Amino acid sequence: MRTMTTHPFEGVTHVPELGAVPDQFGTVFRRFDDQDSGCVSYGLTASGQRWFVKTASTPEAISSLRRAVSFHQHVSHSAIVPLVHSFTADDGLVLVHSWMSGEVLYHPTRTHRGGRASAGSPMARFRAQPLARIHSALESVLAAHLAVEEAGFVAVDFYDGCMLYDFDGHRMMLCDLDEYRAGPFVLEADRLPGSTRYMAPEEFVRGAVIDVRTTVFSLGRALRLLLDAGDEERQWRGTPEQLEIVRTATAVAPKHRFPSVLSLVNAWHAAA
């Protein structure tokens, strides 16, 4: 796992109860307890720094966080929020990430959906940025997935809820990549978790192969959605050449897509 400077969780391998974690290690300044993932997370101030602490107690959420630990053991990039530490509890699992400034571009919860197109929403504000800033943010997304590809992982459940944008520093970071998995693999369920706006057709087919071309599809959808001025995909702000690259990346049949993230990135750069 990626190691960082000394932190208040260092040396902690197990605690009795998840609920006692916030008070045991610091002061909560924000609580996220309405997440559709089933996790309860905290913004925690400890040792003079801020941390993002995510806890899981249900079998599904614990499995997801275990995948996150594996992912961060293999993948590191400056545009991916790093995992600092993890430890177990009698009733679950705890992950500790660095706290990063910014706003998630889309934040679905168990009680609230939609809102991407609302004037004051993070996504709407992001889309209103100058094109140069949007392209810079997209470069971070693509570069991070080059590291994902190099490590042999594929994107699962990647969508705008994983995109953390700092509107003051004009910086894009990726977070909550908990479902990313070593690939390729065969889908053994009826579908993978994720937003249908970003998911490839094979992610809904039991027995389908999920590989780097699936990642290419999700990235193509990210390019399409973030370079549009609206939520209906009718106000493309890119060039015709870039739109053609998006079309290739999001072809229905995997064999018609770019064969790798690297080939997608190279084509995108050539179009620019």
C-alpha positions as CSV (number, residue, x, y, z in Angstrom):
1,M,0.0,0.0,0.0
2,R,1.2,3.5,-0.7
3,T,2.8,5.0,2.4
4,M,2.8,8.7,3.3
5,T,3.9,10.9,6.2
6,T,3.1,9.9,9.8
7,H,-0.6,10.0,10.5
8,P,-2.8,9.3,13.6
9,F,-3.8,5.9,12.3
10,E,-0.3,4.5,11.9
11,G,0.2,1.2,13.7
12,V,-3.6,0.6,14.0
13,T,-4.6,-2.8,12.6
14,H,-7.9,-3.4,14.4
15,V,-10.5,-1.6,16.5
16,P,-13.6,-3.1,18.3
17,E,-16.3,-0.9,16.7
18,L,-16.7,1.1,13.6
19,G,-18.9,3.7,15.3
20,A,-16.1,4.6,17.7
21,V,-13.5,5.4,15.0
22,P,-14.3,9.1,14.6
23,D,-14.2,10.0,18.2
24,Q,-11.1,7.8,18.8
25,F,-8.9,9.4,16.2
26,G,-10.0,13.0,15.7
27,T,-12.8,15.5,15.2
28,V,-15.5,15.0,12.6
29,F,-16.1,18.1,10.4
30,R,-18.3,16.3,7.9
31,R,-20.4,13.1,7.8
32,F,-21.5,11.2,4.8
33,D,-24.1,8.7,6.0
34,D,-26.6,8.6,3.1
35,Q,-24.5,7.0,0.5
36,D,-26.0,4.5,-1.9
37,S,-22.8,2.4,-1.5
38,G,-23.8,1.4,2.0
39,C,-20.6,3.0,3.5
40,V,-20.5,5.6,6.2
41,S,-17.7,8.1,5.7
42,Y,-16.3,11.1,7.6
43,G,-14.2,14.1,7.1
44,L,-11.9,13.9,10.1
45,T,-9.4,16.4,11.5
46,A,-6.6,14.7,13.3
47,S,-3.0,15.6,14.0
48,G,-3.6,19.0,12.4
49,Q,-4.6,17.5,9.1
50,R,-7.8,16.5,7.3
51,W,-8.6,12.9,6.3
52,F,-11.3,11.1,4.5
53,V,-12.3,8.0,6.5
54,K,-14.6,5.4,4.9
55,T,-16.2,2.6,6.9
56,A,-18.1,-0.5,5.7
57,S,-20.2,-2.9,7.8
58,T,-22.4,-4.8,5.2
59,P,-20.9,-7.8,3.3
60,E,-21.2,-5.9,0.0
61,A,-19.6,-2.8,1.2
62,I,-16.8,-4.7,2.9
63,S,-16.1,-6.6,-0.3
64,S,-15.9,-3.3,-2.2
65,L,-13.5,-1.8,0.3
66,R,-11.3,-4.9,0.1
67,R,-11.1,-4.4,-3.6
68,A,-10.1,-0.8,-3.0
69,V,-7.2,-1.9,-0.9
70,S,-6.0,-4.2,-3.6
71,F,-6.4,-1.5,-6.2
72,H,-4.4,1.0,-4.3
73,Q,-1.7,-1.6,-3.6
74,H,-1.1,-1.8,-7.4
75,V,-2.1,1.6,-8.7
76,S,-0.7,5.0,-7.8
77,H,-1.0,8.3,-9.7
78,S,-1.0,11.9,-8.8
79,A,-4.6,12.3,-10.0
80,I,-5.9,9.5,-7.8
81,V,-6.7,10.3,-4.2
82,P,-4.2,8.0,-2.3
83,L,-5.1,5.4,0.3
84,V,-3.1,6.2,3.4
85,H,-4.1,3.3,5.6
86,S,-6.6,0.5,6.3
87,F,-7.6,-1.5,9.3
88,T,-10.3,-3.9,10.4
89,A,-13.0,-3.7,13.0
90,D,-15.1,-6.4,14.6
91,D,-18.0,-5.3,12.5
92,G,-16.3,-4.1,9.3
93,L,-13.4,-2.4,7.5
94,V,-12.0,1.1,7.6
95,L,-10.1,3.0,4.8
96,V,-8.2,6.2,5.4
97,H,-7.6,8.5,2.4
98,S,-6.0,11.9,2.2
99,W,-8.6,14.7,2.2
100,M,-8.6,16.6,-1.0
101,S,-10.2,20.0,-1.7
102,G,-12.9,20.0,-4.3
103,E,-16.5,19.0,-5.1
104,V,-17.6,15.7,-6.6
105,L,-19.2,16.4,-9.9
106,Y,-22.2,14.2,-9.1
107,H,-23.2,13.0,-5.7
108,P,-26.0,10.5,-5.6
109,T,-27.3,9.3,-2.3
110,R,-30.0,6.9,-1.2
111,T,-32.5,9.8,-0.9
112,H,-31.4,12.1,-3.7
113,R,-30.7,11.5,-7.5
114,G,-30.4,13.7,-10.4
115,G,-29.5,17.4,-10.4
116,R,-26.6,17.4,-12.9
117,A,-28.2,20.0,-15.0
118,S,-29.2,22.3,-12.2
119,A,-27.6,25.7,-12.6
120,G,-25.7,25.6,-9.3
121,S,-24.7,22.0,-9.5
122,P,-21.0,21.0,-9.6
123,M,-21.4,19.5,-13.0
124,A,-23.1,22.5,-14.5
125,R,-20.4,24.8,-13.0
126,F,-17.7,22.5,-14.4
127,R,-19.2,22.5,-17.9
128,A,-19.2,26.3,-17.8
129,Q,-15.5,26.4,-17.3
130,P,-13.2,27.6,-20.2
131,L,-12.4,24.8,-22.6
132,A,-8.7,24.9,-21.6
133,R,-9.6,24.0,-18.0
134,I,-11.9,21.2,-19.1
135,H,-9.3,19.7,-21.4
136,S,-6.8,19.9,-18.5
137,A,-9.2,18.0,-16.3
138,L,-9.8,15.4,-18.9
139,E,-6.0,14.9,-19.3
140,S,-5.9,14.0,-15.6
141,V,-8.7,11.5,-16.1
142,L,-6.9,9.9,-19.1
143,A,-3.5,9.9,-17.5
144,A,-4.8,8.2,-14.4
145,H,-6.3,5.5,-16.5
146,L,-3.0,4.9,-18.3
147,A,-1.6,4.0,-14.8
148,V,-4.7,1.8,-14.2
149,E,-4.1,0.0,-17.5
150,E,-0.4,-0.4,-16.9
151,A,-1.2,-2.1,-13.6
152,G,-3.5,-4.6,-15.3
153,F,-6.8,-3.2,-13.8
154,V,-10.0,-2.3,-15.5
155,A,-12.5,0.4,-14.6
156,V,-15.7,-0.7,-12.9
157,D,-18.3,1.8,-11.6
158,F,-16.4,4.8,-13.0
159,Y,-18.7,7.8,-13.5
160,D,-18.9,11.5,-12.6
161,G,-19.3,10.5,-8.9
162,C,-15.7,9.5,-9.0
163,M,-14.5,12.9,-10.2
164,L,-13.5,15.4,-7.6
165,Y,-12.9,18.9,-9.0
166,D,-11.2,21.8,-7.2
167,F,-12.8,24.9,-8.7
168,D,-10.2,27.1,-7.0
169,G,-7.1,25.2,-7.9
170,H,-8.6,24.0,-11.2
171,R,-7.5,20.4,-10.5
172,M,-9.3,17.1,-11.2
173,M,-8.8,14.2,-8.9
174,L,-10.4,10.7,-9.0
175,C,-11.8,9.1,-5.9
176,D,-14.0,6.1,-4.8
177,L,-12.5,3.7,-7.4
178,D,-13.4,0.9,-5.1
179,E,-14.9,-1.4,-7.7
180,Y,-11.9,-1.4,-10.0
181,R,-10.6,-4.9,-10.5
182,A,-7.7,-6.9,-12.0
183,G,-8.6,-7.8,-15.6
184,P,-9.7,-9.2,-17.8
185,F,-12.4,-11.1,-16.0
186,V,-15.7,-12.8,-16.8
187,L,-18.9,-11.2,-15.4
188,E,-20.5,-13.7,-13.1
189,A,-23.5,-11.6,-12.2
190,D,-26.4,-10.1,-14.2
191,R,-24.6,-6.7,-14.3
192,L,-21.8,-4.8,-12.8
193,P,-22.4,-1.8,-10.4
194,G,-22.3,1.6,-12.0
195,S,-24.1,4.4,-13.7
196,T,-25.8,3.4,-17.0
197,R,-24.6,6.7,-18.5
198,Y,-21.1,5.4,-18.4
199,M,-21.4,1.6,-18.7
200,A,-20.5,-0.5,-21.7
201,P,-23.1,-3.0,-23.1
202,E,-21.1,-6.0,-21.9
203,E,-21.4,-4.8,-18.3
204,F,-25.0,-6.0,-18.4
205,V,-24.3,-9.5,-19.8
206,R,-23.6,-12.5,-17.5
207,G,-20.6,-14.3,-18.9
208,A,-19.2,-11.3,-20.8
209,V,-15.5,-10.6,-20.8
210,I,-14.7,-7.3,-19.0
211,D,-11.4,-5.9,-20.1
212,V,-9.5,-2.8,-21.2
213,R,-12.0,-2.1,-24.0
214,T,-14.6,-1.8,-21.3
215,T,-12.5,0.9,-19.7
216,V,-12.1,2.6,-23.1
217,F,-15.9,2.8,-23.3
218,S,-16.3,4.4,-19.9
219,L,-13.6,6.9,-20.7
220,G,-15.3,7.7,-24.1
221,R,-18.5,8.4,-22.2
222,A,-16.6,10.7,-19.8
223,L,-15.1,12.6,-22.7
224,R,-18.5,12.9,-24.3
225,L,-20.4,14.1,-21.2
226,L,-17.8,16.5,-19.8
227,L,-17.2,18.2,-23.1
228,D,-20.9,19.0,-23.5
229,A,-22.4,22.2,-22.3
230,G,-25.6,20.4,-21.2
231,D,-26.9,17.1,-19.9
232,E,-28.8,16.1,-23.1
233,E,-25.6,15.7,-25.2
234,R,-26.7,18.3,-27.7
235,Q,-24.1,21.0,-27.1
236,W,-20.8,19.4,-28.0
237,R,-17.9,21.8,-27.2
238,G,-15.2,19.7,-28.8
239,T,-14.1,19.3,-32.5
240,P,-15.6,16.9,-35.0
241,E,-12.4,14.9,-34.9
242,Q,-12.7,14.6,-31.1
243,L,-16.3,13.5,-31.4
244,E,-15.3,10.8,-33.9
245,I,-12.8,9.5,-31.4
246,V,-15.6,9.4,-28.8
247,R,-17.8,7.4,-31.2
248,T,-15.0,4.9,-31.8
249,A,-14.3,4.5,-28.0
250,T,-18.0,3.9,-27.3
251,A,-18.8,1.5,-30.2
252,V,-21.3,-1.1,-29.1
253,A,-19.1,-4.0,-30.1
254,P,-15.8,-4.1,-28.1
255,K,-13.8,-5.2,-31.1
256,H,-14.7,-1.9,-32.8
257,R,-13.3,0.3,-30.0
258,F,-9.7,1.4,-29.4
259,P,-7.8,-1.7,-28.2
260,S,-6.3,0.0,-25.2
261,V,-6.4,3.2,-23.1
262,L,-3.0,4.1,-24.6
263,S,-4.4,4.0,-28.1
264,L,-7.4,6.1,-27.1
265,V,-5.1,8.7,-25.4
266,N,-2.8,8.8,-28.5
267,A,-5.8,9.4,-30.8
268,W,-7.2,12.1,-28.5
269,H,-3.8,13.9,-28.4
270,A,-3.5,13.6,-32.2
271,A,-6.9,15.2,-32.6
272,A,-6.0,18.0,-30.3
